[in-house]
Amino acid sequence: MVQDIINKFSSDYKVIVVGDATMAPYEITNAGGSIEHWNEEPSHVWIKRLSDHFENMAWLNPVPDDHWDYTSSICILRDLFENRMYPLTLKGLEEGMAELSK
């Protein structure tokens, strides 16, 4: 699926991920970590492929940002997104869209 997105859309597209980023850390860091199917490569590899292809990416997270540091997977994904994770609030939307407009 990720490879299809990379193949279909040019690098000037902007990517917005919306989700709570809450999962077991091994789902991001380990091959076979997916709970739904066998994944030969860890999720972080696919996120890196996305970020290598698309310059402009942002993650909108509905979890209050003052709780992010208490969830390992949120910390990992925030790092993978180079701190371009924003709370799903009006202010967070403004900040995220400003980042995508650079």
N, C-alpha and C positions, 0 to 999 in steps of 0.2 A: 504494500500500500504506500509506504513512504517513498519507495523508489518510483512508483507510478506518479506521485506528486512531483518529484524532482524532474522526471522525464517530461511531464506535461506542461509545467509552468516555468517560465524563464526566471532568472535570478532577480529581476527587478520587482517581482511580486512581493507583497508583504504578508507575513504569516502571523496569525493571532491564534494562540492556544487558550482555550477557556476550560478550566477545570481545577479541582482542589489539590492536585499533585500529591494526594495522600495514598500511599501504597507501601507495601513492604520494600525496603531498600534493595533487596536482592532482585526485585522485578526490574530495576534499573541497571544494576551492576553486574548481574550474572547471566551467562547463557543458561537457558532452561529455567530462568526465573519467572517467566510468565505463568500465571495460574490457569490460563485458558488453553494454552497450546505450547508445544515445544518451540522455543526460539533459539536458533543456533547462535545468534549474536545477541549480546546484551542490548537493552534499549538505549543506553547511552551512546552506543555506536551509531544508531539511527538518528538520534538527536544531533550528533556531531555532523552527520551527513547533511541533515537539513540546514544546520547553521553554516556549513561550508558552502552550500548552494545559495541560500537566501540570506542576504545581508541584513534585512530588516525583519526581526522577529520579536514578538512580545508574548508574555504569558499573563493572562488575567486570572487571578485566583480569588474565589469567593470566601476563602478562609480569612478571617481578620489577620492583617499582617503582623500584629503583635503576638500572634500564636505560631508564626512560621518557624521560628527557631526551635520549637519544641517537637517538630516532626522531621525526622531524618530525610525522608524522601523529598520534602519541600526544599530543604537546604541543598540537597544534591541537584535537584532540577533548577533551582534558582542559580546555582553556580554554573550549570551547563548552559543556561540561558544568559550567562554573563551579567547577572543582576538585572535583567530586563523582565522581572516578574513584578506585577503591579496588583494591588488589591482591586477587586471588582466593586469599585465605588465610583462616584462621579469624579473625584480627584484622581483616583487610580486610572480611570479611563482617559482623563485629560493627559496625565503623565505618559501613559502608554502610547497614545496617539501622537504626542509630541516626539517621543522616541522614534516612532515609525516614520515621522515626517522629516527626520534629519537627512 
